[in-house]
């Protein structure tokens, strides 16, 4: 059975709705820990899920870095909820690098769609900050092939994420191969910071100019600091339920039309394009049907490149969309209304769920300060890990409200 056949088969049996969502403030919260972050997000999601919360029978727990950052190598979800009423529910721990949260969401959607569960809780959480910054950077190194890059030598000091080295190379290649300029990379950061300034849960809320972005500290040329996603702590949770239970929620909430998880294996494996294509086919929709999108902008070039990957433009033409304002809040196809990873923040395991939460709020008319008019159909794209120029995992999810 092909990848798309699997997506269609999983999407067919039973409709799935988002019953409730909840999220912490994203930002640097040293010492708070995944217990507190997960519990806050979960409490909010269960309260938002109203009459469905008590039907939750499984927990899918997405976390990427706790094994390295806090030494909680195993049973992370069980530890997070051990003193709560839901502690005895089955917990499925999910690690898929930066796509851990969206991979947990995919598995939760699959369980409800296929009748394994009537309602599930999906949680994504990450504590990235630590007094020993090398733990954070070591965790990020673990999102790629250690055999290729080598372990960090004892005593070596690392000052930035290895992923930014990869994104910088990607950015330079993009600038060399197309008519894009560094100012186009800066424009992505400016757009997303403007959106983040309207999001009370975002890590960064101060708008910035293109000149400020270009003149900021260089991380790895051509990427300056504002062009890169920050180190972030946060939690995000989603309750999913079967369509026939949705009336218990008491208000319209989005349907999950499709969720597609694929793996990348290196150059040419195009996981984002394949994930998007799978979800478009499952939902019988295309890019022109979308009203709002959340993309994995771990660095500015990633957003520009993904515009083409998901069909918004031809390959290499993403910079034209940012120049035209098409992806701005008041543009024809707004992207990263939450502020994206660069401004909302990027707590690895929580990012995929946070994207779903932003889109849910947009579709339900609850995105105060950045609300789009008449948004009905949305897509989230979350990437994870890095293998020779491509994500190691990619998840594309399409939501729609009646």
C-alpha positions, 0 to 999 in steps of 0.5 A: 500500500502506498503512502497516500493509500494509507492516508486515505484509508486512515481518513475514511472510517470516522470523522475526528474533531478538535474538542479543546485546546490549551497552551502555556506562555512560550518563552524562557522559563528556566527550572519550570520543568515539563511536569508544570508545563504539561499540566498547565496546558492539559488543564486548559485543554480539558476545560476547553473540551467541556463535556468530552474531557471525561471521555479521554482514554489515551494520552499521546505525549510528545517530547524531544529533548528531556532525555538530554536536557533534564536526564528524564530519558524514559516514561516522560508522560507518566512522570508528567502526570503521575500525581493527576487524575489522568495518571492511570490512562495509557500513555504513548510517549512520542519522540520525533525531534521537532515534529514530536508534537505533530507526530503525537497528534497524528497518532491520536487522530489515527486512534480516533479515526480508526475507532481505537478510542473515542477521545484522546489527549495529545500533549507536546511539551519541552523544557529547553533552557538549563543552567548548563547551556551545553545540554540544550545544544547537545539535545539539538545535535541529537536531531541529526545523524551523530555518525555524520557530525560526530559527538561533541568532544568533552570540554568543547564549548558550543555557542549555537544550535548545529541546526542553524549551521544547516539552515545557514547553508540552505539560506546561502544556497537559496540566495545563490540560486535565485534572485532573493536577497538577505532583505527577503530573509529579514522580511520573514522575520519582520512579518512573523514578529509583527504577528507575534506581537499580537499573540499574548502567548508568544515569546517575542512581542516587540515588532522589528524593522528589516534594518534591525534584523539585518544589523543584528548579531550574526549567528551563522552567515547569512542568518542574523539572530532574529532570522533564527528560532529561539530556545524556548520552553512551553507546553501545548495540548489538544483534545480530539474526539469522534465526530458523533460525540462532538455535540457534547462540546456545545459549539462548532469546532474544527474537523481534522480532514487529514493528517499525513506523517512522512519520513525524509532520508536526505536530499531529494526525499522532499518530506514536506512536499510529500506530506502536504500532497498526502493531506491534500489528496486525503482532504480532496483539497489543494493549496488554493482552498487554504485560508491560513497556514502555520509553517515550520519556520525554524529559520527564515529560509525554511518558510520561503522554501516551504511556500513552494513545497506546499504549492503556494508558488513555483520552486524558488519563488517564495521570496516573491510572496514575502515581497508582495505581502501575500503571506502577511496577516492582511495578505491573500494567504496568511502564514504563521499568524501566531508569530511562527517558531521565530517569534511565538517560540520553538519548544521542540516537542510542543511546536506541532501542537501549538500550530494546531492550537493557533489554527483552531483559534483562527477557525473558531474566531478566538485569535484576538488581535490577529483574527482573520475574517472568515477563515474556514480551512487551514493547514499546519506543517511541522518538520523534525530532525535533519538529514542531509538537507531535508527534514527527517520527519514532516507532518501536514494536517488540514483542519476545517470548520463548518 
